[in-house]
Amino acid sequence: MKLVLSQEQQELREAVRSFLTSASPAAKARDGYDPAVYARLNGELGLSGLIIPEEYGGAGAGYAELAVALEETGAVLLPGPFLATVFATVALAATPDKELLTGIAEGGISATLSESEVRLADRKVSGELTRVLSGMEADVLVLPARGADGVVMAAVELSGPGVSRRALDTLDLTRGQAAVTLDGAPARVLGPQPAGGILDRLAVVLAAEQLGVMRAALDAIVAYAKIRVAFGRFIGSYQGVKHKLADMHAKLEQAESIVRYAAWAADESPGDLPEAAMLAQAFVGRACFEVARDHLLLHGGIGFTWEHDAHLYYKRAKSDEVLLGPPRMYRARLAELLEL
């Protein structure tokens, strides 16, 4: 087991960071999804195809590499369907569809995933989906559908017939969700629903993004503490601020180790993955929110203004914390796995 990034992984991090710093810094996140940036992200870096096998046009990399990329996209609060597409790709790994995976790897298709089950009859699906991540931006929806022969995974063109979408008001202003209604929408059956393991891998993916949010928030407040003067002193010289920053740093260090371990388990040790994934969300999800909250509070009054980025990190951290389910769900499953 290696929790330290390899040279190749470091180079991937630097390439992604350099691209995002130029093309999609956090200050642009409030502007919303930019299809041109998303196209470049895939055309120049191939990020959506990182874990897609080479036979489908992907990089054939592992979750360790994907975690590196997601940490960087999380740090800049990348808007758009990147995370949603990765979620869909994780689900497609168990029921590979050449056309869909090739399109995602080439960057021509964005996708999203819903865990809500719909009805399937005559290769058409019907049902109501209340919160679909990036549902307004994604091209294809992957979801479970129950038909006469049981539950299968299906893919639906979101711009096709029988599909209506409505953007939802959400806490996170940088990444939208949509209500999707399927009324006899044509569907492509991909294969049987996987027996399990998808949630574990989604938890690892999400934790990697949360790690990036944490790191960017901590870096920002440390930089601010070095230049902000209050009562004739830099605020970073006050003991109370030092203690808070030390606590935030400790949480970040623990979160990084947990994410690296969980990504390793996803690649190399499936038997360890359930515990590692639930630990990742049980700890990292909450820690990310606490670091983003303290990042906002330590900025003082300016942190609460609309023009400052602090509230964007706070909102992304809170929405990520509950994106796959309530935090108690992870703790309960972890306790069950540990037989506590």
Secondary structure as GFF3:
##gff-version 3
##sequence-region A 1 340
A	DSSP	alpha_helix	7	23	.	.	.	ID=ss1
A	DSSP	three_ten_helix	26	31	.	.	.	ID=ss2
A	DSSP	alpha_helix	35	45	.	.	.	ID=ss3
A	DSSP	three_ten_helix	47	49	.	.	.	ID=ss4
A	DSSP	three_ten_helix	54	56	.	.	.	ID=ss5
A	DSSP	alpha_helix	63	75	.	.	.	ID=ss6
A	DSSP	alpha_helix	82	92	.	.	.	ID=ss7
A	DSSP	alpha_helix	98	106	.	.	.	ID=ss8
A	DSSP	beta_strand	111	113	.	.	.	ID=ss9
A	DSSP	beta_strand	118	121	.	.	.	ID=ss10
A	DSSP	beta_strand	124	133	.	.	.	ID=ss11
A	DSSP	beta_strand	140	147	.	.	.	ID=ss12
A	DSSP	beta_strand	150	157	.	.	.	ID=ss13
A	DSSP	beta_strand	163	167	.	.	.	ID=ss14
A	DSSP	beta_strand	177	192	.	.	.	ID=ss15
A	DSSP	alpha_helix	198	225	.	.	.	ID=ss16
A	DSSP	beta_strand	229	230	.	.	.	ID=ss17
A	DSSP	beta_strand	233	234	.	.	.	ID=ss18
A	DSSP	three_ten_helix	235	237	.	.	.	ID=ss19
A	DSSP	alpha_helix	239	268	.	.	.	ID=ss20
A	DSSP	three_ten_helix	270	272	.	.	.	ID=ss21
A	DSSP	alpha_helix	273	279	.	.	.	ID=ss22
A	DSSP	pi_helix	280	285	.	.	.	ID=ss23
A	DSSP	alpha_helix	286	298	.	.	.	ID=ss24
A	DSSP	three_ten_helix	300	304	.	.	.	ID=ss25
A	DSSP	alpha_helix	310	321	.	.	.	ID=ss26
A	DSSP	alpha_helix	327	337	.	.	.	ID=ss27
###
